Amino acid sequence: VKKYYSELYKVILSLQTEKDCQEFFTDLLTNKELDSLAQRVTAGKLLKKGETYEQIISKTDISSATLSRISRSLKYGTGYKKFL
């Protein structure tokens, strides 16, 4: 499956507007999957702003396990730090 990641990244890079993104991701993902991605981005931004786990869980209804993973990515990864 990972061999197809490059194709996905190229398609995403071709999106030029928010409307393009909306159309593409609405077709690509289920509503639940899209909600989950949006929830993770929001939680990452809130963590970067210094909000507590409790505040973020209350605002986003994200699980503590997912929030912990996002926190680790912020500490040790590059994507969240660079793009949020």
All heavy atoms as an XYZ file, in Angstrom:
680
protein
N       0.828     -1.199      0.000
C       0.000      0.000      0.000
C       0.869      1.257      0.000
O       0.539      2.233     -0.658
C      -0.977     -0.010      1.206
C      -1.709      1.292      1.339
C      -1.943     -1.148      1.086
N       1.971      1.227      0.744
C       2.827      2.418      0.831
C       3.373      2.844     -0.525
O       3.686      4.006     -0.716
C       3.973      2.194      1.813
C       3.517      2.216      3.247
C       4.691      2.173      4.204
C       4.190      2.239      5.620
N       5.261      2.369      6.582
N       3.466      1.897     -1.459
C       3.975      2.254     -2.779
C       3.035      3.220     -3.502
O       3.443      3.872     -4.448
C       4.223      1.005     -3.621
C       2.980      0.214     -3.965
C       3.331     -1.034     -4.738
C       2.096     -1.855     -5.036
N       2.403     -3.066     -5.768
N       1.799      3.346     -3.031
C       0.837      4.253     -3.650
C       0.806      5.628     -2.985
O       0.121      6.524     -3.455
C      -0.569      3.645     -3.614
C      -0.658      2.313     -4.330
C      -0.977      1.161     -3.633
C      -0.419      2.218     -5.697
C      -1.055     -0.069     -4.280
C      -0.486      1.003     -6.347
C      -0.807     -0.142     -5.635
O      -0.876     -1.347     -6.287
N       1.526      5.801     -1.902
C       1.521      7.086     -1.191
C       1.938      8.235     -2.097
O       1.364      9.313     -2.053
C       2.457      7.041      0.021
C       1.953      6.267      1.211
C       0.867      5.401      1.133
C       2.589      6.389      2.423
C       0.431      4.690      2.239
C       2.159      5.680      3.543
C       1.084      4.836      3.441
O       0.663      4.152      4.537
N       2.943      8.001     -2.914
C       3.436      9.065     -3.795
C       2.337      9.585     -4.714
O       2.230     10.792     -4.947
C       4.616      8.552     -4.620
O       5.098      9.567     -5.462
N       1.525      8.688     -5.232
C       0.418      9.101     -6.100
C      -0.570      9.973     -5.334
O      -1.052     10.980     -5.848
C      -0.296      7.889     -6.697
C       0.503      7.178     -7.754
C       0.904      8.091     -8.909
O       0.062      8.845     -9.421
O       2.092      8.046     -9.287
N      -0.872      9.588     -4.110
C      -1.772     10.376     -3.270
C      -1.190     11.764     -3.028
O      -1.875     12.771     -3.182
C      -2.023      9.672     -1.938
C      -2.826     10.467     -0.905
C      -4.231     10.759     -1.404
C      -2.856      9.721      0.421
N       0.082     11.818     -2.660
C       0.719     13.111     -2.389
C       0.700     14.011     -3.628
O       0.461     15.216     -3.524
C       2.156     12.914     -1.911
C       2.293     12.106     -0.644
C       3.427     11.343     -0.416
C       1.294     12.087      0.330
C       3.564     10.597      0.750
C       1.429     11.332      1.489
C       2.568     10.595      1.695
O       2.710      9.863      2.834
N       0.938     13.436     -4.790
C       0.926     14.228     -6.032
C      -0.461     14.809     -6.308
O      -0.580     15.959     -6.725
C       1.382     13.370     -7.212
C       2.858     13.077     -7.196
C       3.246     12.127     -8.314
C       4.692     11.720     -8.190
N       5.071     10.681     -9.174
N      -1.481     14.004     -6.087
C      -2.848     14.493     -6.296
C      -3.150     15.628     -5.324
O      -3.692     16.664     -5.709
C      -3.885     13.356     -6.163
C      -5.307     13.904     -6.131
C      -3.733     12.361     -7.291
N      -2.786     15.451     -4.053
C      -3.035     16.488     -3.054
C      -2.297     17.779     -3.426
O      -2.845     18.872     -3.305
C      -2.660     15.996     -1.640
C      -3.645     14.901     -1.208
C      -2.651     17.146     -0.639
C      -3.256     14.165      0.058
N      -1.073     17.644     -3.898
C      -0.308     18.826     -4.315
C      -0.939     19.548     -5.504
O      -0.722     20.744     -5.686
C       1.133     18.437     -4.665
C       2.029     18.145     -3.482
C       3.348     17.522     -3.948
C       2.296     19.408     -2.688
N      -1.747     18.846     -6.280
C      -2.381     19.475     -7.440
C      -3.619     20.303     -7.065
O      -4.105     21.093     -7.871
C      -2.766     18.427     -8.486
O      -3.894     17.679     -8.068
N      -4.117     20.147     -5.844
C      -5.291     20.896     -5.401
C      -4.900     22.360     -5.207
O      -3.891     22.660     -4.584
C      -5.840     20.307     -4.105
C      -6.187     18.815     -4.160
C      -6.572     18.310     -2.786
C      -7.276     18.530     -5.171
N      -5.706     23.255     -5.768
C      -5.307     24.664     -5.753
C      -6.174     25.550     -4.870
O      -5.734     26.617     -4.462
C      -5.296     25.209     -7.186
C      -4.259     24.535     -8.042
C      -4.196     25.111     -9.437
O      -4.979     25.985     -9.803
N      -3.264     24.629    -10.223
N      -7.391     25.138     -4.595
C      -8.286     25.980     -3.805
C      -8.926     25.159     -2.689
O      -8.903     23.920     -2.714
C      -9.417     26.565     -4.680
O     -10.258     25.485     -5.125
C      -8.883     27.344     -5.868
N      -9.518     25.865     -1.750
C     -10.240     25.164     -0.687
C     -11.394     24.362     -1.278
O     -11.686     23.254     -0.832
C     -10.760     26.168      0.346
C     -11.377     25.514      1.552
C     -11.748     26.490      2.656
O     -11.148     27.579      2.735
O     -12.645     26.140      3.446
N     -12.026     24.892     -2.316
C     -13.116     24.169     -2.988
C     -12.592     22.881     -3.623
O     -13.241     21.838     -3.543
C     -13.781     25.060     -4.038
C     -15.023     24.444     -4.673
C     -15.680     25.437     -5.621
C     -17.010     25.023     -6.158
N     -17.171     23.690     -6.633
N     -11.409     22.947     -4.251
C     -10.790     21.737     -4.795
C     -10.603     20.696     -3.700
O     -10.904     19.515     -3.879
C      -9.410     22.039     -5.398
C      -9.447     22.825     -6.687
O     -10.529     22.961     -7.292
O      -8.365     23.313     -7.092
N     -10.092     21.139     -2.564
C      -9.860     20.236     -1.434
C     -11.169     19.634     -0.950
O     -11.253     18.419     -0.706
C      -9.177     20.979     -0.287
S      -7.472     21.426     -0.626
N     -12.176     20.472     -0.822
C     -13.477     19.988     -0.359
C     -14.022     18.928     -1.304
O     -14.460     17.858     -0.871
C     -14.464     21.150     -0.248
C     -15.831     20.733      0.229
C     -16.814     21.899      0.258
O     -16.540     22.972     -0.263
N     -17.953     21.681      0.856
N     -13.979     19.195     -2.602
C     -14.501     18.236     -3.578
C     -13.711     16.928     -3.552
O     -14.292     15.838     -3.562
C     -14.464     18.844     -4.980
C     -15.468     19.962     -5.173
C     -15.320     20.680     -6.506
O     -14.350     20.409     -7.255
O     -16.189     21.527     -6.803
N     -12.399     17.037     -3.515
C     -11.558     15.843     -3.543
C     -11.722     15.011     -2.281
O     -11.977     13.808     -2.345
C     -10.087     16.233     -3.734
C      -9.156     15.051     -3.693
C      -9.149     14.120     -4.718
C      -8.302     14.863     -2.625
C      -8.301     13.021     -4.674
C      -7.450     13.776     -2.571
C      -7.451     12.855     -3.599
N     -11.580     15.644     -1.113
C     -11.635     14.884      0.135
C     -13.033     14.352      0.431
O     -13.176     13.296      1.035
C     -11.088     15.704      1.304
C      -9.586     15.817      1.277
C      -8.978     17.024      0.988
C      -8.788     14.720      1.515
C      -7.597     17.129      0.954
C      -7.404     14.806      1.476
C      -6.802     16.022      1.199
N     -14.061     15.034     -0.029
C     -15.427     14.538      0.137
C     -15.628     13.259     -0.673
O     -16.301     12.330     -0.230
C     -16.457     15.607     -0.282
O     -16.288     16.741      0.567
C     -17.876     15.104     -0.156
N     -15.022     13.196     -1.852
C     -15.106     11.976     -2.656
C     -14.184     10.880     -2.129
O     -14.525      9.702     -2.165
C     -14.733     12.265     -4.111
C     -15.812     12.994     -4.875
O     -16.939     13.134     -4.365
O     -15.525     13.441     -6.010
N     -13.020     11.265     -1.648
C     -12.013     10.294     -1.224
C     -12.348      9.628      0.103
O     -12.128      8.423      0.274
C     -10.645     10.992     -1.104
C      -9.459     10.132     -0.670
C      -9.113      9.119     -1.754
C      -8.260     11.027     -0.371
N     -12.876     10.396      1.039
C     -13.055      9.928      2.410
C     -14.525      9.847      2.803
O     -15.358     10.565      2.255
C     -12.355     10.894      3.381
C     -10.877     11.161      3.130
C     -10.403     12.337      3.964
C     -10.056      9.922      3.413
N     -14.806      9.016      3.787
C     -16.141      9.022      4.379
C     -16.248     10.272      5.259
O     -15.226     10.883      5.612
C     -16.376      7.784      5.264
O     -15.477      7.844      6.385
C     -16.177      6.489      4.488
N     -17.458     10.631      5.639
C     -17.635     11.776      6.539
C     -16.873     11.564      7.841
O     -16.249     12.489      8.365
C     -19.115     12.018      6.833
C     -19.844     12.614      5.656
O     -19.243     13.209      4.770
N     -21.152     12.449      5.638
N     -16.905     10.355      8.359
C     -16.213     10.048      9.616
C     -14.698     10.199      9.465
O     -14.030     10.730     10.354
C     -16.577      8.648     10.092
C     -16.034      8.316     11.457
C     -16.738      7.099     12.025
C     -16.197      6.719     13.376
N     -16.520      7.628     14.443
N     -14.152      9.744      8.354
C     -12.710      9.882      8.113
C     -12.308     11.347      7.992
O     -11.288     11.775      8.546
C     -12.307      9.126      6.846
C     -12.384      7.623      6.980
C     -12.296      6.882      5.668
O     -12.665      7.450      4.607
O     -11.853      5.720      5.685
N     -13.112     12.116      7.280
C     -12.827     13.542      7.125
C     -12.947     14.262      8.466
O     -12.097     15.094      8.816
C     -13.779     14.161      6.091
C     -13.502     15.593      5.670
C     -12.088     15.766      5.151
C     -14.504     16.018      4.603
N     -13.965     13.908      9.243
C     -14.115     14.470     10.593
C     -12.882     14.173     11.438
O     -12.381     15.038     12.157
C     -15.350     13.900     11.296
C     -16.661     14.401     10.719
O     -16.654     15.376      9.933
O     -17.703     13.807     11.056
N     -12.387     12.963     11.343
C     -11.229     12.546     12.127
C      -9.983     13.339     11.742
O      -9.219     13.783     12.613
C     -10.982     11.043     11.937
O      -9.864     10.633     12.667
N      -9.769     13.532     10.453
C      -8.619     14.326     10.001
C      -8.724     15.769     10.483
O      -7.747     16.345     10.983
C      -8.509     14.297      8.474
C      -8.093     12.982      7.835
C      -8.118     13.113      6.311
C      -6.715     12.564      8.302
N      -9.906     16.347     10.338
C     -10.114     17.733     10.771
C      -9.922     17.856     12.283
O      -9.330     18.822     12.777
C     -11.503     18.205     10.362
N     -10.400     16.859     13.010
C     -10.268     16.835     14.463
C      -8.790     16.790     14.864
O      -8.360     17.494     15.778
C     -11.012     15.604     14.990
C     -11.069     15.457     16.476
C     -11.748     14.143     16.855
O     -11.383     13.081     16.346
N     -12.739     14.218     17.717
N      -7.998     16.002     14.168
C      -6.567     15.896     14.467
C      -5.835     17.203     14.182
O      -4.959     17.610     14.955
C      -5.933     14.758     13.670
C      -6.342     13.405     14.160
C      -5.821     12.309     13.267
N      -6.275     11.018     13.742
C      -5.529      9.932     13.744
N      -4.297      9.966     13.292
N      -6.021      8.804     14.199
N      -6.162     17.858     13.087
C      -5.538     19.140     12.772
C      -5.883     20.171     13.844
O      -5.014     20.893     14.342
C      -5.961     19.631     11.366
C      -5.569     21.080     11.149
C      -5.351     18.743     10.293
N      -7.148     20.224     14.205
C      -7.585     21.170     15.236
C      -6.889     20.882     16.562
O      -6.384     21.799     17.218
C      -9.114     21.109     15.410
O      -9.728     21.462     14.167
C      -9.593     22.056     16.495
N      -6.833     19.613     16.945
C      -6.177     19.246     18.199
C      -4.695     19.605     18.169
O      -4.154     20.102     19.165
C      -6.361     17.753     18.469
N      -4.045     19.386     17.052
C      -2.633     19.751     16.928
C      -2.412     21.243     17.105
O      -1.476     21.674     17.791
N      -3.273     22.042     16.499
C      -3.172     23.496     16.647
C      -3.383     23.914     18.098
O      -2.669     24.782     18.613
C      -4.191     24.199     15.746
C      -3.823     24.166     14.281
C      -4.835     24.937     13.462
C      -4.390     25.040     12.020
N      -5.279     25.894     11.228
N      -4.356     23.301     18.753
C      -4.633     23.646     20.149
C      -3.479     23.238     21.060
O      -3.128     23.971     21.991
C      -5.946     22.997     20.597
C      -7.210     23.510     19.901
C      -8.426     22.664     20.295
C      -7.462     24.976     20.206
N      -2.873     22.075     20.798
C      -1.704     21.657     21.577
C      -0.558     22.649     21.399
O       0.112     23.017     22.367
C      -1.240     20.262     21.150
C      -1.869     19.068     21.824
C      -1.403     17.777     21.166
C      -1.549     19.034     23.308
N      -0.336     23.071     20.162
C       0.743     24.042     19.904
C       0.501     25.355     20.633
O       1.438     26.037     21.033
C       0.890     24.304     18.400
C       1.709     23.255     17.682
C       1.950     23.606     16.240
C       3.018     24.671     16.126
N       3.449     24.911     14.740
N      -0.769     25.712     20.799
C      -1.124     26.947     21.518
C      -0.976     26.783     23.026
O      -1.071     27.764     23.763
C      -2.561     27.353     21.197
C      -2.732     27.992     19.833
C      -4.177     28.295     19.475
C      -4.980     28.926     20.571
N      -6.358     29.242     20.167
N      -0.761     25.554     23.494
C      -0.547     25.329     24.906
C      -1.773     24.903     25.696
O      -1.738     24.880     26.927
N      -2.846     24.564     25.003
C      -4.038     24.117     25.718
C      -3.807     22.737     26.322
O      -3.009     21.949     25.820
C      -5.253     24.125     24.787
C      -5.596     25.535     24.320
C      -7.033     25.703     23.914
O      -7.891     24.915     24.342
O      -7.302     26.649     23.159
N      -4.498     22.452     27.407
C      -4.348     21.174     28.100
C      -5.121     20.077     27.376
O      -6.025     20.345     26.583
C      -4.872     21.263     29.546
O      -6.297     21.474     29.500
C      -4.204     22.388     30.319
N      -4.764     18.834     27.714
C      -5.491     17.691     27.164
C      -6.976     17.815     27.463
O      -7.818     17.578     26.594
C      -4.968     16.382     27.759
C      -3.807     15.747     27.043
C      -2.794     16.497     26.465
C      -3.718     14.370     26.955
C      -1.733     15.888     25.822
C      -2.659     13.749     26.315
C      -1.676     14.515     25.749
O      -0.628     13.916     25.110
N      -7.288     18.174     28.703
C      -8.693     18.268     29.106
C      -9.446     19.307     28.266
O     -10.576     19.066     27.836
C      -8.798     18.614     30.599
C      -8.329     17.520     31.529
C      -6.795     17.443     31.657
O      -6.088     18.438     31.334
O      -6.303     16.378     32.048
N      -8.820     20.447     28.033
C      -9.458     21.492     27.231
C      -9.673     21.012     25.795
O     -10.743     21.230     25.214
C      -8.596     22.761     27.226
C      -8.546     23.485     28.544
C      -7.481     24.579     28.560
O      -6.387     24.412     28.023
N      -7.812     25.702     29.186
N      -8.667     20.366     25.245
C      -8.746     19.911     23.850
C      -9.787     18.810     23.693
O     -10.592     18.834     22.755
C      -7.363     19.447     23.355
C      -6.395     20.640     23.345
C      -7.460     18.815     21.977
C      -4.941     20.257     23.177
N      -9.804     17.868     24.618
C     -10.792     16.788     24.566
C     -12.197     17.372     24.682
O     -13.112     16.960     23.961
C     -10.506     15.736     25.655
C      -9.239     14.963     25.304
C     -11.695     14.798     25.833
C      -8.701     14.088     26.418
N     -12.365     18.352     25.542
C     -13.667     18.993     25.710
C     -14.105     19.709     24.431
O     -15.269     19.640     24.042
C     -13.600     19.984     26.877
O     -14.796     20.704     26.980
N     -13.175     20.376     23.779
C     -13.512     21.138     22.572
C     -13.701     20.265     21.341
O     -14.508     20.586     20.472
C     -12.407     22.163     22.273
C     -12.375     23.324     23.216
C     -11.251     24.282     22.842
C     -11.221     25.454     23.820
N     -10.147     26.405     23.494
N     -12.923     19.184     21.231
C     -12.906     18.414     19.988
C     -13.512     17.022     20.098
O     -13.741     16.380     19.079
C     -11.456     18.242     19.480
O     -10.723     17.451     20.428
C     -10.781     19.576     19.252
N     -13.701     16.527     21.323
C     -14.192     15.169     21.563
C     -13.223     14.110     21.029
O     -13.615     13.001     20.691
C     -15.589     14.982     20.970
C     -16.320     13.801     21.580
O     -16.106     13.521     22.775
O     -17.083     13.136     20.850
N     -11.949     14.461     20.931
C     -10.926     13.525     20.470
C     -10.581     12.574     21.608
O     -10.695     12.932     22.781
C      -9.681     14.304     19.971
C      -8.799     13.445     19.092
C      -8.906     14.914     21.129
C      -7.756     14.234     18.321
N     -10.164     11.366     21.277
C      -9.788     10.419     22.326
C      -8.429     10.793     22.899
O      -7.588     11.395     22.219
C      -9.734      8.991     21.766
O      -8.583      8.812     20.973
N      -8.211     10.419     24.149
C      -6.926     10.729     24.782
C      -5.783      9.986     24.092
O      -4.669     10.497     24.002
C      -6.960     10.412     26.275
O      -7.267      9.061     26.493
N      -6.050      8.794     23.568
C      -5.012      8.033     22.860
C      -4.587      8.756     21.576
O      -3.393      8.859     21.275
C      -5.515      6.632     22.532
N      -5.549      9.255     20.826
C      -5.238      9.994     19.603
C      -4.524     11.292     19.932
O      -3.544     11.665     19.276
C      -6.519     10.267     18.785
O      -7.133      9.017     18.461
C      -6.208     11.034     17.511
N      -4.974     11.953     20.966
C      -4.340     13.204     21.376
C      -2.897     12.954     21.815
O      -1.997     13.744     21.499
C      -5.145     13.860     22.497
C      -4.746     15.262     22.894
C      -4.685     16.205     21.711
C      -5.706     15.793     23.944
N      -2.653     11.850     22.488
C      -1.298     11.485     22.900
C      -0.405     11.256     21.687
O       0.754     11.679     21.652
C      -1.337     10.229     23.770
O      -0.058      9.832     24.130
N      -0.945     10.614     20.676
C      -0.178     10.379     19.449
C       0.167     11.702     18.764
O       1.271     11.905     18.281
C      -0.966      9.481     18.489
C      -0.141      9.119     17.272
C      -0.953      8.469     16.168
N      -0.156      8.149     15.017
C       0.419      9.025     14.214
N       0.310     10.311     14.432
N       1.119      8.649     13.158
N      -0.782     12.615     18.722
C      -0.542     13.930     18.132
C       0.533     14.668     18.930
O       1.438     15.286     18.348
C      -1.846     14.751     18.067
C      -2.824     14.101     17.088
C      -1.567     16.201     17.676
C      -4.243     14.633     17.188
N       0.461     14.573     20.237
C       1.454     15.205     21.099
C       2.855     14.662     20.806
O       3.819     15.429     20.700
C       1.096     14.990     22.563
O       2.041     15.595     23.400
N       2.980     13.337     20.664
C       4.278     12.736     20.329
C       4.766     13.222     18.972
O       5.951     13.510     18.796
C       4.180     11.213     20.327
C       4.288     10.575     21.685
C       4.491      9.061     21.611
N       3.529      8.361     20.773
C       2.317      7.982     21.149
N       1.896      8.242     22.373
N       1.528      7.332     20.321
N       3.849     13.332     18.019
C       4.230     13.820     16.694
C       4.719     15.260     16.754
O       5.657     15.635     16.047
C       3.053     13.709     15.716
O       2.737     12.355     15.480
N       4.085     16.063     17.590
C       4.542     17.450     17.757
C       5.932     17.501     18.377
O       6.744     18.351     18.004
C       3.564     18.238     18.632
C       2.385     18.864     17.922
C       1.341     19.347     18.933
C       2.825     20.011     17.040
N       6.214     16.606     19.297
C       7.514     16.592     19.969
C       8.616     16.011     19.103
O       9.732     16.525     19.069
C       7.444     15.795     21.274
C       6.726     16.489     22.382
C       6.737     15.637     23.647
C       5.932     16.325     24.738
N       5.820     15.479     25.933
N       8.328     14.908     18.411
C       9.378     14.157     17.745
C       9.286     14.141     16.218
O      10.243     13.759     15.560
C       9.392     12.718     18.258
C       9.518     12.630     19.751
C       8.457     12.179     20.535
C      10.682     13.016     20.396
C       8.557     12.114     21.920
C      10.799     12.971     21.778
C       9.735     12.509     22.535
O       9.842     12.454     23.892
N       8.151     14.550     15.682
C       7.966     14.531     14.236
C       8.276     15.895     13.626
O       8.758     16.805     14.301
N       7.989     16.018     12.358
C       8.234     17.290     11.668
C       6.984     17.897     11.051
O       6.891     19.110     10.925
C       9.286     17.107     10.558
O       8.832     16.090      9.660
C      10.636     16.732     11.124
N       6.031     17.071     10.669
C       4.865     17.566      9.936
C       3.994     18.545     10.685
O       3.691     19.632     10.193
N       3.589     18.171     11.889
C       2.736     19.075     12.671
C       3.464     20.381     12.955
O       2.903     21.459     12.826
C       2.316     18.425     13.995
C       1.103     17.521     13.914
C       1.229     16.154     14.030
C      -0.171     18.049     13.749
C       0.132     15.322     13.966
C      -1.281     17.223     13.693
C      -1.129     15.858     13.808
O      -2.224     15.048     13.752
N       4.723     20.277     13.366
C       5.508     21.479     13.689
C       5.614     22.410     12.483
O       5.508     23.616     12.602
C       6.920     21.104     14.130
C       7.024     20.528     15.493
C       8.497     20.288     15.816
C       8.648     19.075     16.682
N      10.036     18.695     16.856
N       5.834     21.825     11.336
C       6.084     22.626     10.129
C       4.818     23.241      9.543
O       4.859     24.350      9.025
C       6.770     21.734      9.094
C       7.264     22.470      7.882
C       8.081     21.529      6.996
C       8.615     22.240      5.791
N       9.400     21.350      4.930
N       3.706     22.537      9.620
C       2.527     22.969      8.870
C       1.361     23.467      9.682
O       0.408     24.002      9.124
C       2.080     21.846      7.932
C       3.124     21.510      6.911
C       3.871     20.353      7.010
C       3.391     22.385      5.870
C       4.851     20.057      6.076
C       4.365     22.104      4.934
C       5.109     20.930      5.039
N       1.405     23.307     10.996
C       0.292     23.829     11.802
C       0.668     25.110     12.493
O       1.746     25.331     12.897
C      -0.166     22.798     12.830
C      -0.751     21.500     12.316
C      -1.275     20.677     13.479
C      -1.879     21.733     11.341
